[in-house]
Amino acid sequence: MAAKPRPIRKLLVANRGEIAVRVMRSAREMGIRTVAVYSDADEAAPHVQAADEAFRLGPPPARESYLRGDLIVAAAKKAGADAIHPGYGFLSENAAFAQQCADAGVIFVGPSPKSIDAIGNKVNARQVAKKANVPTVPGLDRAVNDGEDVSGIAKKIGFPVLIKAAAGGGGRGMRVVREPGELARNIREARGEAAAAFGDGSVFIERYVEKPRHIEIQVFGDTRGNVVHLNERECSIQRRHQKLIEEAPSAAVDAKLRAKMGETAIRLAKAVNYQGAGTLEFLLDRDGSFYFLEMNTRLQVEHPVTEMTTGTDLVKAQLLVAQGEALPWKQDELAPRGHAIEARITAEDPFAGFTPQAGPILGLATPSGPHTRWDAGIREGGAISMFYDSMIAKLVCWGRDRAEAIERLRRALAELVIVGVPTLVPFHLHLLADERFRKAQFHTGFVEKEFSMDGLDRPHLDEAAAIAAALEYRRRRQETPGAGNGGVPAVPAWKLHALREGLRT
């Protein structure tokens, strides 16, 4: 029996950056007041300015601020918030935090603690998937014990093997091991990285599938037993298991395979009485077979490509379901329309091994135009903090087909100007021009093993010229009407080129 609807009038967003801003936008459209939380590093951040109220959590390190569930729940109670939206990352897949919210009488915008326990942990998810007759990659169906020698198990699974964090994703706590002698060291390193990122150092191992495609299915359930899927996303363009480009639908998935994968995803979601937004990640082999990897019990970074190809607002749907209402759509209303592609704009240097960068954003001019979406958590004058990930924004474009979406994204990337830190923009432009990418001939190891930045040189301008460009750019933005809203002032072409390449100034 469905719970009686409980309206959300005030929402605390327990996150930062672009996802916090994005959640607040949908909440505002629904007439819901918003509350931000922040660390000392984010006191003047856009998500704080976007909210109706804001509460300080503590010092910049996440363990002392954004991972403090007790402080977040206390802020919600003090603000009189009806609900907490966790965004993604941080506490979004933490069953204990979801239970903290329930115990405090605050709605957790996400699945129940029981569902998170059942499927959010990757080891548990494998066990649930097997019971639901969902194909899984051969591997260990339990966490590796501290100090345990699993070399015999790994040999039985078959090298190479993949070590994965049980409690989180995004490539953290993940290692590919090709030789038995490398296993123990990589398990230690993966455990340490997982503990730092998720507060849980549990890891497990499974066979590493060579050259698959990474396909994920968006599912959504409500409190009334309804579950639908919103088709697939392709996330094969990645480096060190971090996604770089995402698109929907996948060029490798036809209608028949889409229906089969969607039905499989729904079956697994129903097995744990899933409510809210969730994503099932699969490896698609070259022979058309697919294997369940994990389920993320939250919204995904790449959710905009699903929204743009289905005409939905997944955050609004999350809030409706959290209030006890029924899903706003039926399965036959969710067929994909056109094609959407997302580029993650992060502060990383593609000319130096994609190393993360930190520093101020001295200049920023954002793209616009038909079917072009810019989801950002930082503005000009802000800074990329060393304490958090290097995400600046997500640039998403829609087209009638994949070719049009790619060309629209190329145009938008060419309009984008960021000065102050190196970014992935040169990489994205180079990738989108690659014939293999344009023909969708890639796999999860494509960027690291087959794609090269050769032939693309970093601009060689002296420091004085770069500084002059940045200063002139900032001055002209101040003098140009409308420039602060994304207009690009008339900077000389050679200087604009320097800015687009993200030269450090």
N, C-alpha and C positions, 0 to 999 in steps of 0.2 A: 504493500500500500504506500502510495507516494506521501511524502511529508507535506504538511500544510505550507503553502508559499509564505516566505518571510522576506519582506521587501528590504533591499539594501539602500539606505539613504546616505550613508557615509562609508567610504572605502579607504583603508590604509593600504598603500602599495609598498610591500616589503622588499624593495629592490632599488636599483639606481640606473642611470644611463638611459639608453634609448627605449628599453622595454618599459621602464617606469613611466616615461612620457607617453608612450603608446597606449598603455593601459588607462592612463588618466584621460586621454582624449575620448576614448569610448565611454568611459564613465561619465564624463561631462555631457556627452550627447544624450545620455540616459537620465540626466538630471541628478546624478549622484555626486555629492561633494567628495573631495579627495584629500588625503593626508599623506605627506611624504615623510620618510625617515632619511637621515643622512649622517655620514661620518664627518669628522673635522675637515677631511680633504674635499668634501662635496658641499660645503656650506652654501656656496653661491651657484651650485650646479643647476642646469635647466630643469631637472625633475623637481627640485625644491621650489623653483620659481613658478612651475606649472601648477603646483598644488594649492589648495585653499588654506592648508595648514601644514606645518612641518615641525618635526621633533628630532633633536640631536640624539644619536645613539652612543657615540664615543669616538675614540681615536681612529685613524685611518685603517689600520689592519682589520681585515674582514672578521677575524676571530674576536675582535674587541668591539665590533659594531654590527655589520650586516648579518653575521652568523649568530648573534645573540638573540635567540628566540624569546627569551624572557623579557628583554628590553623592548622588543618589538610588540609583544602582546601587551606589555604595560603601557606603551605609547598608544596602542589602539584603545585600551580601556580609558585612558586619560582623555583622549580625543572624542570618545563616545562613538567610535567607529563600529558599524554593524558587521563588517567583514574585512578580511585581509587577503589581498591578492599577492602571491609570492613572485610573480613574474617567472623568470627561469633562472637556473643556477641558484646559488646560495641555499635557501631553505625550501625550494619548490618541490623537491622529491624526498623531503624528510618527514617520515611518518610521525616521529615524536613531536615535531613542530605542529603538524596538522592536529595532533591530539591535544597539544597545549592550547591551540585556538579553541577547540571544542570544549575543553575543560573550563575555559574562560568565558564561554558563551558567545564566542565570536565565530562567524562563518569563515571557514577556510575555502577560498575559491580554488577548488581542485578536487581530486578524488578523496574518498574517505581514507583515514589512516590504515584501515584494514586492507583496502585495495593497494595502497602504496607499499605496504609490507609484503603483499602477495606478489606484486609484479614490478615494483620500482627497483628493488634490488635485483641485479642481473642474474645472480645465482638462483634466487627463488623463481625468477621469470622463466628460466630454462626448465625448471621442474614443472611449473604450471603449463608451459607450452607443450611439453611432452604429453601431459595428461589430456590436453585439449586436442591432441593429434595435429599439432603444428610442427612442421619440420624445423629442426635445429642443427646448428653446426656441431659435429662431434667434439666433445670436450668433457671437462670435469664439472659435474653437477653439484659442486659444493665449493666453498671458499678454501683457499690454501691456508693451512695452519701455520702459525708463526714458527719459522725454523724448519718446516717440513721439507723433506727431500722428495720432490715429485718428478725426478728425472725419469723414473720407470714409467710413471703414468704418461708423461709427455711423449716418451718413445712409442708407447702404445697408441696414443692419439695420432702421432705422426708429425715430424717436423716438416716445415716450420710451424711453431705454435704462437699464439697470441695471448699475452698476459693482459687482463683487463680489470679495471677497478669495478668492484661489485656495486658501489653506491653512487656512481656518477658517470659522466660522459665527457664529450668535448675533447677526447684524446688524452685527457689527464689520467695518469696511472695506467697507461697503455704502452706495451712494448712488443715488438716482433722478435722472436728468438729462433734462430736457424740452426744453432749448434747446442748440444746438451751441456757443454762446458760453460755456456753463457747464461744458463737458466737461473742459477741461484742469485747471481749479481743483479740480473734484471728484475727478479721478483722483489728483491730488497728495495731497489730504486722505485719500482712501481708502487710498492706499499707506502713508501715515504711520500711520494708525490700524491697518491690518493688521500692519505691522511691529511696532508696540507690543504688540499683542494676541497675535500668533502667532510673532513672530520672523521673519516672511517677508512682505515688502511686495508680493508679486505680486498683480495684479488682472487681471480680464478683463471683457468687456462682453457683454451679451445684451439682447434686446428685453424691455422691461418690459410684462408682460401685465396689462391693466387688469381689476380686479374678479374675480380668480380665487379659488378656495378652495385652501388649503394642506393637502394630504393627504400623509401619509407612511406607508410600509409598513415594518413591522418584519420583518427577515429574520434567520435564524440558520443557520449552517453548522457542520459538524464536520470532523474530519480524515479522515473516511471517505467524503467526497463527498456526504453528505446535506445538503440545504438545504430549509428550510421558511419560510413566512411566517406571521406571527402577526397578520394582518389590518391594518387601517388605524387611524390616529389623525388627528383633525382639529385643526389648529393655526392656524386662520384668524384667531382673535382675538389680534391682535398690534399693537404700536406701535413704530415705527421698526425694524421687522423683529425685534423682541424678542417672543417668545411670552408671553402673559398667562394664557390659559385653553387647556387641551387636553382633548380628550375622545375616547372610543372606545366604539362605532364612530362613523363620521361619518353624520349624517343625510342627507348628499348621496350616499352610496354604497350601492347595493343589492347583493344577492348576486352578480349577474352582473358588475357593475363591479368588485366586490371580487376576484372570481376572476381577472378579466383583469389588474388591477393587480398582484395577487399573483404571477401567472405571469410577468409582465414583470419584477418585482423579482427573482424567483428566477433568471430567465434571465441577468440582469446579474450577480448574485452568483456564479453558476456560471462566468461568463466570466472571473472573476479568481480562481477557486478560493478563494472566501471562507470564512473560519472565524471562528466567534464571532458576537457580536451586531452588527448593522449596521442602518442605517435609510436607506431611499431616499425622498427628498423629491420630491414632484410638485406641479405646479400643475394644478388641475382647472378647466377652462374651463366656461362656462355651457352650452355645447352637449354636454357630456359627454366631450370629448376631454381627454387629460391629457399633460403634458410633464415629462420627467425634469429635475430641477434639480441634484441633487447626492446623494452618498452619504456619510453620516457613519459612519466606521469605528469606532464606539464605542457605548456605551450613551447613550441620550438622557435629558435631564432629565425628560421626560414618560413614561418607561417604566412608571411605576406604573399608568397607566390600561390599558395592555396586560396587565400582570400581573393586575389585578383583573377583567378581562373574559375571561381565558383560564385563570385558576387556576394561573399559572406563577410561578416565581421566576427571573427572567432572570439574576441574578447567580450563582445556584447553577449554572445551565446554562453560563454563561461559564466557571466554574471546572471543571466536568466536562469541557467541550470542551478547555480548556487542559491538562487532565491526559491528554488523548488518548482520552477516552471518547466514545461515540456520543451523539447528541442524545437527551434524555429523552422526546421526544414525536414523534408522526407527524402529518402534515398533517391527517388527518381527525379528530384529537383537539383541534384548535385553533379550532373555530368560536366566534365571540364569544357570550358569555352576559351578558345585561343590558347596562348602560351605566355607564361611569365618567367622572368629570369631575375635572380637577385645576386648582386655582387656585394660581398662584405668589405666595407671600407675600414681597414684597420691601420693602426700606426705600426707598420712593419716595413723593414727595408728589403725589398726583393733583390737588391743588388748585393746584399750581405747575408745571404742565407735565411731571409725572412725573419731576421731578429726583431723582437718587439722593441718599440721605441717609447720614450716618455718625453713630455715637454709641452710647451704652450702652443696653442693654435693662434698664430699671429694674423692670419688672413684666411677667410673662408667665403667662397661664392658657390652656391648650390645650384644644381641643374633644375630645370622645370620643363614643361611641355606636355604634350598629350601622353596620357597613360604612364606617367613617370612619378614614382613615389620615393621620397627621401625621409627615412626614419632615423632620426639622430638624437643623441643624448649629450651633445656638446655644441657650443657656439663659438664664434670668433671671440678671442680673449680668454677662453677657457683653456684647460690643459688636460693632456692624457696623463693620468696618475700612474706612478710606478706600483701602486698598491693593488690595482685591478687589471682586468684584461685591456687589450689595446683597441677595443672597438670604438670607432668614431661614429659610424652610421651604416645603414643598409640602403643601397640604391637598387630599386626594383622597377622593372619596366615590363609592360604587357604589349603583346602584338597579336594580330590575327593568326599568326603561325610562328614557328620557332625562328625562322629567318628574320621576320620583321622585328620580333622581340630582341634578337641579338643586335640588329642594326640600331634600334632605338637605344639600347643600353650603351653601345659604342658612342653614339652621339651624346648621350647624357654624361658619360665619363669624360669625354673631351671638353664638356662645359665646366666640369667640376674643378675648382681651384682650392687647394689647401696648402698653406705655407706655415712652416714651423716644425713639422716632423715629416719624415719620409712616410709614404703610404703605399698600399698595394695597387694604386691606380695604374702605374705603368705595366705591372704584371697583368692586370685585367684586360687592358687594351691589347697587349701582345697575345694573350690567350684567345680573345674573341676573334682575332684575325687569323688564328691558326686553322688550316684547312681541316685537320682531323677533328678539332672541336666543332667546327661548323657542320661536319658530317656526323657528329655524335659518335665518333669512333674513339672512345676512351673508357677507362676503368679507374678503380680507386687508386691505383699506383701510377696513373698517367703523368701527373705533375712531377713526381719525384724521379720517375724512371725514363720517361720518354719526351717530356717537354723541356725546353731549354730557353733561358733568357739570352742566349748567344745572339749577337747581332743587334741587341738593344743596349746602347751605352748610356750611362749616367751623364747628363749634361756637364760639361767642364766649364764652369763660370767661376771667376775668382770671388772670394768672400765679399769684397766691397760691392761688387755688382749685385750679388744676391741680397745683401742688406739693403742696397738702394732700391731694388725691386720691391722688397717687402714694405719699406717705408713709403714709397710712392703709392703702392697698392692701398695701404691703409689710409693714406691721406686722401686719395681719390674716392675711396668708399665713403669717407666722411663728407666729401664735397658733392658727391653725385646723388641726386634725389632718387630714392628707391633702392639704392645700392645695398642697404642693410637688409632688404627683403629678397636678395638673391640676384640683383642686377650686377652685371660685370662692367666695371669702369674701363675706360679706354687706356689700359696699360699697353706700352709698346709690346709688339709681338714677341720679341726675344725675352723680355722680362716675364711676360705671361707664361711662356714656355717653362721658364725656370720655376715659377710658382706651381705650375701643374705637376712638375716632377717632384714637388715636395722637398725642395732643397732646405736643409736645416739652416736657419738664420740666427 
